[in-house]
Amino acid sequence: MTASGRYEEVDFDVEEALALVKEGGAEVPDDSGTTGASSSVPAPAPQGDGRKDTGEHRTAMPWQRARAVAGRAPRRPGAPVSVPLDAALGLVLAAPLAALTDLPSFDTSAMDGWAVAGPGPWDVRAGGVLAGHGAPAPLTDGEAVPIATGARIPQDTSAVLRSEHGHGDDNGRLHAIRDVVHGQDIRPRGQECRSGEPLLPSGTLVTPAVLGLAAAAGYDTVSALPRPRAEILVLGDELLTGGLPHDGLIRDALGPMLPPWLRALGAEVVAVRRLGDDAQALRRALRNSDADLVVTTGGTAAGPVDHVHPILRRSGAELLVDGVQVRPGHPMLLARLKEDQHLVGLPGNPLAAVSGLLTLAEPLLRTLSGRTAPEPYTLPLQDTVHGHPYDTRLIPVVLRGDRAAPLHYNGPAMLRSIAVADALAVVPPGGARPGQELEILDLPWAMAGIEVCFT
């Protein structure tokens, strides 16, 4: 691996690479094809070993730095596209939105009642003015006409008298039971905006309210940044896609979980492929993928069937993050496969994979889709949380009033807590005490209710 972190193309077999990985301190071909001490694929530290001098801690990146690297990794978002309004939800505006017409585009009634001209009482004209009809006949002083909410105001109207504020007499004349103020309950043309007036800046997330504003302002389409395309490669021979676990086999939790999670983070999931522990299948899948982001599950450590590092090495990928000082999920990685293609390698344990998603995939997808980073915030912790001696911990929490309550069942293979959590609390090395302020990472569906609609 070069000083820049890029794996150069070298000619040796995957099986040879696996053997070297298993040896832990063995020599591997360096940039020139000669041999040198391996620092890119360290031997795994014993479980629970917190010593700073382990290989893991020599190469692993601090959690905050890893997130920053992931956010800067993409060169640029995709080129803007013109998107119909009914397909734009969840995208980001690539150009400012300006009004194409005055809003409202004509004087309209804000209430059901009567359009009146001059002081009352008024003679009531037969018929009425309804929304969606053309310009009504002008009024003369002392005249009124029934009008519906949203209907066009007749010329020379003084005000709209609400239905509940008027009554008729035996002679068919309309009387007001309250003072009538000139212009009351009339929405004048251009009250909200004038044609050409800026409404929303580029970079705005398209929410349902944005869609409504765009439609009202005269748009059929908007210019938006496309969703980055993501492909998921599920690794592991031990995974079942149905039925109960048996004979050393377990259910695949990440295959069902990752696609909607990535969609909630702004991606378009183009494929989910199950490759087992097949190094050649993984290599072919990476070579043939045209996704902006490839997400792998498992295979990022240094075990006998952990193929991700050797294949990245052989393909000449640039390794940007090789392990993160965070629990769970420390074996996660981020690599640049091609100029505009990245790979996020998630650990195989489900909660560890969630940690990898929010550490590496979320900031990368945020940059690719043009979204702005959420404003960081903290909350006091309700209960004590034990920490790792040297690593950050991400702990599922529920938000109760102004406090974050940590949940149990937060081991790397457990999903019981994250299934009911509102967020993850960022616990510093050494742990946190009750009342201590911790950074909070909202889960996508907790950040904004519309996120679940993006699927």
C-alpha positions as CSV (number, residue, x, y, z in Angstrom):
1,M,0.0,0.0,0.0
2,T,1.4,3.4,-0.9
3,A,1.7,6.3,1.5
4,S,-1.6,7.7,0.1
5,G,-3.4,4.6,1.2
6,R,-3.8,3.2,-2.3
7,Y,-3.4,-0.5,-3.0
8,E,-1.4,-0.9,-6.2
9,E,-2.3,-3.7,-8.6
10,V,-0.1,-6.7,-7.8
11,D,-0.2,-10.2,-9.3
12,F,-0.7,-12.8,-6.6
13,D,-3.6,-15.1,-5.8
14,V,-6.4,-14.5,-3.4
15,E,-5.6,-17.8,-1.7
16,E,-2.1,-16.6,-1.1
17,A,-3.4,-13.4,0.4
18,L,-5.7,-15.3,2.7
19,A,-2.8,-17.4,3.9
20,L,-0.9,-14.2,4.6
21,V,-3.8,-12.6,6.5
22,K,-4.2,-15.7,8.7
23,E,-0.5,-15.5,9.7
24,G,-1.1,-12.0,11.1
25,G,2.5,-10.7,11.0
26,A,3.5,-12.1,7.7
27,E,5.0,-10.2,4.9
28,V,3.0,-9.2,1.9
29,P,4.0,-7.7,-1.5
30,D,4.4,-3.9,-1.2
31,D,3.9,-1.3,-3.9
32,S,6.7,-2.5,-6.1
33,G,5.9,-6.2,-5.8
34,T,8.7,-6.9,-3.3
35,T,7.9,-7.9,0.3
36,G,7.6,-5.7,3.4
37,A,5.9,-5.7,6.7
38,S,2.2,-5.6,6.4
39,S,0.4,-2.7,8.1
40,S,-2.8,-2.6,6.1
41,V,-4.3,-5.8,7.4
42,P,-3.3,-6.2,11.0
43,A,-3.7,-9.3,13.0
44,P,-6.9,-9.2,15.0
45,A,-6.6,-8.1,18.7
46,P,-8.1,-10.5,21.2
47,Q,-11.7,-9.8,22.0
48,G,-11.9,-7.2,24.7
49,D,-8.2,-6.2,24.5
50,G,-8.0,-2.5,25.0
51,R,-4.3,-2.1,24.9
52,K,-3.1,0.9,22.8
53,D,-0.2,-1.0,21.3
54,T,-2.4,-3.6,19.5
55,G,-2.3,-3.7,15.7
56,E,-5.9,-2.7,15.7
57,H,-5.2,0.6,17.5
58,R,-2.2,1.3,15.4
59,T,-4.2,1.4,12.2
60,A,-7.8,2.2,13.4
61,M,-8.9,5.8,13.0
62,P,-10.7,7.9,15.7
63,W,-14.4,7.9,15.3
64,Q,-14.9,11.6,14.6
65,R,-12.1,11.6,12.1
66,A,-13.5,8.6,10.3
67,R,-16.8,10.3,9.8
68,A,-15.1,13.4,8.5
69,V,-13.0,11.3,6.0
70,A,-16.2,9.6,4.8
71,G,-17.9,13.0,4.3
72,R,-15.1,14.3,2.2
73,A,-14.5,11.1,0.2
74,P,-16.8,11.7,-2.8
75,R,-15.3,14.0,-5.4
76,R,-18.7,15.5,-6.3
77,P,-22.4,14.7,-6.4
78,G,-24.0,13.5,-9.6
79,A,-25.1,15.9,-12.3
80,P,-28.5,17.6,-11.7
81,V,-31.6,15.9,-13.3
82,S,-35.1,17.2,-14.0
83,V,-37.5,15.3,-11.9
84,P,-41.3,15.3,-11.9
85,L,-42.8,16.4,-8.7
86,D,-44.3,13.0,-7.9
87,A,-40.7,11.5,-8.0
88,A,-38.8,14.2,-6.2
89,L,-39.5,13.4,-2.6
90,G,-36.3,13.0,-0.6
91,L,-34.1,14.5,-3.2
92,V,-32.1,17.8,-2.8
93,L,-32.8,20.8,-5.0
94,A,-29.9,21.4,-7.4
95,A,-31.0,25.0,-8.2
96,P,-32.9,27.7,-6.3
97,L,-36.7,27.6,-6.6
98,A,-38.2,30.9,-7.7
99,A,-41.8,31.7,-8.1
100,L,-43.1,31.3,-11.7
101,T,-46.2,33.4,-10.9
102,D,-47.6,35.6,-8.2
103,L,-49.0,33.7,-5.3
104,P,-51.9,34.0,-5.2
105,S,-52.2,34.8,-8.9
106,F,-55.4,36.8,-8.4
107,D,-57.3,38.3,-5.4
108,T,-59.1,35.5,-3.7
109,S,-61.6,35.0,-0.9
110,A,-60.1,33.7,2.3
111,M,-63.5,32.6,3.7
112,D,-67.0,31.5,2.7
113,G,-69.4,34.4,2.9
114,W,-70.3,37.4,0.8
115,A,-68.2,39.8,-1.3
116,V,-69.5,43.2,-0.5
117,A,-69.0,46.7,-2.0
118,G,-69.3,49.9,0.1
119,P,-71.1,50.2,3.4
120,G,-74.0,48.0,4.3
121,P,-76.7,46.9,4.3
122,W,-76.3,45.4,0.9
123,D,-78.6,44.1,-1.8
124,V,-77.7,40.5,-2.5
125,R,-77.1,39.6,-6.2
126,A,-78.5,36.3,-7.4
127,G,-76.1,33.4,-8.0
128,G,-72.7,33.2,-6.5
129,V,-68.9,33.1,-7.1
130,L,-67.2,29.7,-6.9
131,A,-63.6,28.7,-6.9
132,G,-62.2,27.7,-10.3
133,H,-64.5,29.9,-12.3
134,G,-63.6,32.9,-14.5
135,A,-63.7,36.6,-13.5
136,P,-67.1,37.5,-12.0
137,A,-69.0,40.6,-12.8
138,P,-67.9,43.7,-10.9
139,L,-69.9,44.9,-7.8
140,T,-71.5,48.3,-7.4
141,D,-71.7,50.1,-4.1
142,G,-74.3,48.6,-1.8
143,E,-74.2,45.2,-3.6
144,A,-73.1,41.8,-2.3
145,V,-72.7,38.4,-3.8
146,P,-72.2,35.0,-2.2
147,I,-68.6,33.8,-2.5
148,A,-66.7,30.6,-1.7
149,T,-63.3,30.2,-0.2
150,G,-60.6,30.4,-2.9
151,A,-63.0,32.1,-5.4
152,R,-61.9,35.1,-7.5
153,I,-62.8,38.4,-5.9
154,P,-65.1,40.5,-8.1
155,Q,-63.8,43.9,-9.1
156,D,-64.6,46.8,-6.8
157,T,-65.1,44.5,-3.8
158,S,-64.5,46.2,-0.4
159,A,-64.3,43.2,1.8
160,V,-65.5,39.6,2.4
161,L,-68.1,39.2,5.1
162,R,-68.0,35.8,6.7
163,S,-71.1,33.6,6.6
164,E,-71.3,33.7,10.4
165,H,-71.0,37.5,10.5
166,G,-74.0,38.4,8.4
167,H,-77.7,37.8,8.2
168,G,-80.6,38.6,5.8
169,D,-83.7,40.6,6.6
170,D,-87.2,40.1,5.3
171,N,-86.5,42.3,2.3
172,G,-83.6,40.2,1.2
173,R,-80.9,42.7,2.3
174,L,-77.7,41.6,4.0
175,H,-76.7,43.1,7.3
176,A,-73.3,42.7,9.2
177,I,-73.4,41.8,12.9
178,R,-69.7,43.1,13.2
179,D,-67.8,46.0,11.9
180,V,-66.5,45.4,8.3
181,V,-62.9,46.5,7.7
182,H,-61.8,47.3,4.2
183,G,-59.9,44.4,2.7
184,Q,-60.8,41.9,5.4
185,D,-60.7,38.2,4.5
186,I,-59.3,39.0,1.0
187,R,-56.0,37.4,0.0
188,P,-54.5,40.0,-2.4
189,R,-52.6,38.9,-5.5
190,G,-48.9,38.4,-4.7
191,Q,-49.5,38.3,-0.9
192,E,-47.2,35.3,-0.5
193,C,-44.7,36.1,-3.3
194,R,-44.3,37.8,-6.6
195,S,-43.3,36.2,-9.8
196,G,-39.5,35.7,-9.9
197,E,-39.1,36.0,-6.1
198,P,-36.7,33.4,-4.6
199,L,-38.6,30.8,-2.6
200,L,-36.0,28.1,-1.6
201,P,-32.2,27.9,-2.0
202,S,-30.4,25.0,-3.7
203,G,-29.5,22.3,-1.3
204,T,-33.0,22.2,0.2
205,L,-34.3,18.7,1.0
206,V,-37.5,18.1,-0.9
207,T,-40.2,17.4,1.7
208,P,-44.0,17.1,1.1
209,A,-44.3,20.8,1.9
210,V,-41.6,21.7,-0.7
211,L,-43.6,19.7,-3.3
212,G,-46.7,21.6,-2.5
213,L,-44.9,25.0,-2.7
214,A,-43.3,24.0,-6.0
215,A,-46.7,23.0,-7.5
216,A,-48.4,26.2,-6.2
217,A,-45.5,28.3,-7.7
218,G,-46.1,26.7,-11.1
219,Y,-43.6,23.9,-11.4
220,D,-44.2,20.5,-13.0
221,T,-40.6,19.4,-12.5
222,V,-37.7,20.5,-10.3
223,S,-33.9,20.4,-10.8
224,A,-32.5,18.0,-8.2
225,L,-29.4,15.9,-7.5
226,P,-30.0,12.2,-8.2
227,R,-30.0,9.6,-5.5
228,P,-26.6,7.9,-5.3
229,R,-26.9,4.3,-6.4
230,A,-26.0,1.6,-3.9
231,E,-25.4,-2.1,-4.2
232,I,-25.4,-4.5,-1.3
233,L,-23.2,-7.6,-1.2
234,V,-24.2,-10.0,1.6
235,L,-21.3,-12.2,2.5
236,G,-21.2,-15.4,4.6
237,D,-22.0,-19.1,4.1
238,E,-23.7,-19.3,7.4
239,L,-26.7,-17.1,6.5
240,L,-30.2,-18.3,6.0
241,T,-32.9,-16.4,4.1
242,G,-35.8,-18.1,5.7
243,G,-36.9,-20.4,8.5
244,L,-35.4,-21.0,11.9
245,P,-31.6,-21.1,12.6
246,H,-30.3,-24.6,12.7
247,D,-27.0,-26.6,12.4
248,G,-24.8,-23.7,12.9
249,L,-26.7,-21.5,10.4
250,I,-28.2,-18.2,11.3
251,R,-30.8,-15.9,9.8
252,D,-29.5,-13.1,7.6
253,A,-30.6,-9.9,9.4
254,L,-28.7,-7.4,7.3
255,G,-30.2,-8.4,3.9
256,P,-33.7,-7.2,5.0
257,M,-32.4,-4.3,7.1
258,L,-29.9,-2.6,4.9
259,P,-31.9,-1.7,1.8
260,P,-34.6,0.4,3.6
261,W,-31.9,1.9,5.9
262,L,-29.8,3.0,2.9
263,R,-32.9,4.4,1.2
264,A,-33.7,6.4,4.3
265,L,-30.1,7.8,4.1
266,G,-30.8,9.0,0.5
267,A,-29.6,6.1,-1.7
268,E,-31.3,4.2,-4.5
269,V,-30.6,0.5,-3.8
270,V,-30.1,-1.1,-7.2
271,A,-29.2,-4.6,-6.1
272,V,-28.9,-6.9,-3.1
273,R,-26.6,-9.9,-3.9
274,R,-25.8,-12.9,-1.7
275,L,-22.3,-14.1,-2.4
276,G,-21.5,-16.4,0.6
277,D,-17.8,-16.7,1.4
278,D,-16.8,-16.9,-2.2
279,A,-13.7,-14.7,-2.9
280,Q,-13.9,-15.0,-6.7
281,A,-17.6,-14.1,-6.6
282,L,-16.9,-11.0,-4.5
283,R,-14.1,-10.0,-6.9
284,R,-16.3,-10.3,-9.9
285,A,-19.1,-8.4,-8.2
286,L,-16.8,-5.5,-7.4
287,R,-15.3,-5.5,-10.9
288,N,-18.8,-5.5,-12.5
289,S,-20.6,-3.0,-10.2
290,D,-21.5,0.4,-11.6
291,A,-23.0,1.6,-8.3
292,D,-21.8,4.8,-6.6
293,L,-21.5,2.9,-3.3
294,V,-21.0,-0.8,-2.7
295,V,-21.8,-2.0,0.8
296,T,-20.4,-5.3,1.9
297,T,-21.5,-7.2,5.1
298,G,-18.9,-9.2,7.0
299,G,-15.5,-10.2,5.8
300,T,-13.7,-7.1,7.0
301,A,-11.6,-8.6,9.8
302,A,-8.7,-11.0,9.4
303,G,-10.3,-14.4,9.6
304,P,-9.8,-17.4,7.3
305,V,-12.7,-16.4,5.1
306,D,-12.5,-12.6,5.4
307,H,-11.9,-11.8,1.7
308,V,-12.5,-8.0,1.6
309,H,-9.0,-6.8,2.4
310,P,-7.1,-9.1,0.1
311,I,-9.5,-8.4,-2.8
312,L,-9.2,-4.6,-2.3
313,R,-5.4,-5.0,-2.2
314,R,-5.4,-7.0,-5.4
315,S,-7.7,-4.6,-7.2
316,G,-5.6,-1.5,-6.4
317,A,-8.3,0.2,-4.3
318,E,-7.5,3.2,-2.2
319,L,-8.1,2.4,1.5
320,L,-9.4,5.5,3.1
321,V,-10.4,4.1,6.5
322,D,-9.1,0.8,7.8
323,G,-10.8,0.2,11.1
324,V,-12.4,2.8,13.5
325,Q,-11.9,3.2,17.2
326,V,-15.5,2.6,17.9
327,R,-17.5,-0.2,19.6
328,P,-19.4,-2.0,18.2
329,G,-18.1,-2.0,14.6
330,H,-14.4,-1.4,14.8
331,P,-13.4,-3.6,11.8
332,M,-15.4,-1.3,9.4
333,L,-13.6,0.2,6.4
334,L,-14.0,2.7,3.6
335,A,-12.2,2.3,0.2
336,R,-12.3,4.1,-3.1
337,L,-12.7,1.5,-5.8
338,K,-12.7,3.9,-8.8
339,E,-12.7,7.6,-9.3
340,D,-16.4,8.0,-8.4
341,Q,-17.1,4.6,-6.7
342,H,-16.7,3.8,-3.0
343,L,-17.0,0.7,-0.9
344,V,-18.1,0.7,2.8
345,G,-17.3,-2.6,4.4
346,L,-19.6,-3.3,7.3
347,P,-18.9,-5.9,10.1
348,G,-21.2,-8.9,9.9
349,N,-22.7,-8.5,13.4
350,P,-26.0,-6.5,13.0
351,L,-25.5,-3.8,15.6
352,A,-21.9,-3.4,14.5
353,A,-23.2,-2.9,10.9
354,V,-25.5,-0.2,12.1
355,S,-22.6,1.5,13.7
356,G,-20.7,1.3,10.4
357,L,-23.7,2.7,8.5
358,L,-23.9,5.8,10.7
359,T,-20.1,6.2,10.9
360,L,-19.2,5.8,7.2
361,A,-22.2,5.3,4.9
362,E,-24.3,8.2,6.2
363,P,-21.7,11.0,5.7
364,L,-20.7,9.6,2.4
365,L,-24.2,9.4,1.1
366,R,-25.0,12.8,2.5
367,T,-22.2,14.3,0.4
368,L,-23.2,12.3,-2.7
369,S,-26.8,13.4,-2.5
370,G,-26.0,17.0,-1.6
371,R,-27.7,17.0,1.8
372,T,-26.5,19.3,4.6
373,A,-25.2,17.8,7.8
374,P,-27.7,17.8,10.6
375,E,-26.9,20.3,13.4
376,P,-25.1,18.3,16.1
377,Y,-26.8,18.4,19.5
378,T,-26.3,16.8,23.0
379,L,-28.6,15.5,25.7
380,P,-27.8,14.5,29.3
381,L,-27.6,10.8,30.0
382,Q,-30.2,9.3,32.2
383,D,-28.1,6.3,33.5
384,T,-24.5,5.3,33.7
385,V,-23.0,3.7,30.6
386,H,-19.8,1.7,30.9
387,G,-17.2,2.7,28.2
388,H,-14.4,1.0,26.4
389,P,-11.0,1.9,27.8
390,Y,-9.8,3.6,24.5
391,D,-12.6,3.5,22.0
392,T,-15.8,5.5,21.4
393,R,-19.0,3.5,22.0
394,L,-22.3,4.0,20.2
395,I,-25.2,3.0,22.5
396,P,-28.9,2.8,21.4
397,V,-31.0,5.2,23.5
398,V,-34.6,6.3,23.8
399,L,-35.3,10.1,24.2
400,R,-37.4,10.8,27.2
401,G,-38.1,14.5,27.6
402,D,-34.7,16.2,27.8
403,R,-32.7,13.0,28.6
404,A,-31.3,10.0,26.7
405,A,-32.1,6.7,28.4
406,P,-29.6,3.9,27.4
407,L,-31.1,0.6,26.4
408,H,-29.9,-2.9,27.3
409,Y,-29.1,-5.6,24.8
410,N,-26.5,-3.5,23.0
411,G,-24.0,-6.2,22.1
412,P,-22.6,-6.2,18.6
413,A,-24.8,-9.0,17.4
414,M,-28.0,-7.7,19.0
415,L,-30.8,-5.8,17.3
416,R,-33.3,-5.8,20.2
417,S,-32.4,-2.3,21.4
418,I,-31.9,-0.6,18.1
419,A,-35.4,-1.8,17.0
420,V,-37.0,0.4,19.6
421,A,-34.3,3.2,19.8
422,D,-34.7,6.8,18.8
423,A,-31.0,7.5,18.4
424,L,-27.5,6.4,19.3
425,A,-25.5,8.1,22.1
426,V,-21.8,8.7,21.5
427,V,-20.1,7.5,24.6
428,P,-16.5,8.7,25.0
429,P,-13.7,6.3,26.1
430,G,-14.1,5.4,29.8
431,G,-17.9,5.7,29.8
432,A,-20.4,8.3,30.9
433,R,-22.2,9.1,34.2
434,P,-25.8,10.2,34.7
435,G,-26.4,13.8,33.7
436,Q,-23.3,13.9,31.4
437,E,-24.0,15.6,28.1
438,L,-23.5,13.2,25.1
439,E,-23.7,13.8,21.4
440,I,-26.8,12.2,19.9
441,L,-27.1,10.6,16.5
442,D,-30.8,10.5,15.4
443,L,-31.9,7.5,13.5
444,P,-33.3,8.3,10.0
445,W,-36.9,7.7,10.9
446,A,-36.6,9.8,14.1
447,M,-34.9,12.7,12.3
448,A,-37.9,13.4,10.1
449,G,-41.1,11.5,9.7
450,I,-41.0,11.8,5.9
451,E,-37.8,9.7,5.7
452,V,-39.7,6.5,5.9
453,C,-41.7,7.6,2.8
454,F,-38.5,7.7,0.7
455,T,-38.7,4.0,0.2
